[in-house]
Amino acid sequence: MVVRDDKTRDRITGLMLGAAVGDALGLPAEGMSAKRIARRWPGPLKHRFFFGRGMMSDDTEHLFFTAQSLIEAGNDVATFRRALARRLRWWLVALPAGVGLATARSIIKLWLGWNPAKSGVWSAGNGPAMRSALLGARFANDEANLRAYVEASTIMTHRDPKALAGALAVAFGAAALVRGEANDDTLLHSWQTLSPDDEWQRAMMLMRSELARASPVASFSESLGGKREVSGYIYRTVPVALYAWLRHRGDFRMTLQEVIGCGGDTDTVAAIAGALAGMECGEQGIPEEWLSGICEWPRSIRVLGEVASRVADQDSQSSVGYAVWGVIPRNLLFLSVVLLHGFRRLMPG
């Protein structure tokens, strides 16, 4: 049996729970501008999805599927690829309320018999980035495997090289945390090497200069090109999430408050930032009211914690069981609440 040290276990648990909290807190504001968020919900950040409670969306679900596939695969990337593809296929059948167009098209191709290594569509959406932090944590000391697993996860749904660069940036951040090498300069240098793309290079240089000035997250987002909101384009989502984490290191609450306040694809950006901030703070650094405020079943906070523990220990190739039969009823409830939020947005204010 391979058992990781308690600090690494705590980091991986913090990653899973931090992502779930960021997802749940950001979900009600998804698609809204920064100004409308500030006008509608002044004051401290709290759960606002369902009677003062929060629920998790596809961001946490994909991270959960990645974790389950890692447990099942051990150290075999081909097994991981097949396991993740299988879970994504059945996820789409279970009527998820939110699914990106590129991801949906890719999963349909999987159902039609495409090889998971060739099923991705040409897209630079942010889907792969929400799955990659855990891969970085798992293979923190094995860069070859880290890259192989992140690439397998990414090209299954997104083939644009930009998607891979963004996903690797998140994975590299998580890996550096596990190794204890996550100082700002080292991280920025490693991220800059991921793509020669002028747009990516500009984002990294801008991140360095804005961190030196201690600029607010919203200011960085605006400088990057997101004057109204952070889009689902991976070259917007990932730099903003990374910047929020570095700008407010050690302060989970402020990290999420600031990144959600930017507007746009708030659940995904907050899930990515929450994963990294949760790794750094550990479970104890995540506000208790935010954790206990998540109302989820059958993929509950307890189940997420168990999955994180198995990924950290690497002592089993048996994925975590849960009441799979409850997923569709849960998704129907979730969809109903999403529609209520949509109707509310048609109203003034």
Secondary structure, DSSP 8 states (H G I E B T S, - for coil): -----HHHHHHHHHHHHHHHHHHHHHGGGTT-BHHHHHHHS-SS----SBTTBB---HHHHHHHHHHHHHHHHTT-HHHHHHHHHHHHHHHHHT--S---HHHHHHHHHHHTT--TTT--BS--BSTTHHHHHHHHHHTTT-HHHHHHHHHHHHHTTB-SHHHHHHHHHHHHHHHHHHHT---HHHHHHHHHTT---HHHHHHHHHHHHHHHTT--HHHHHHHHT-SS-B-SBHHHHHHHHHHHHHHTTT-HHHHHHHHHTTBBSHHHHHHHHHHHHHHHH-GGGS-HHHHHTB---SS-HHHHHHHHHHHHH---S------GGGHHHHHHHHHHHHHHHHHHHTS--
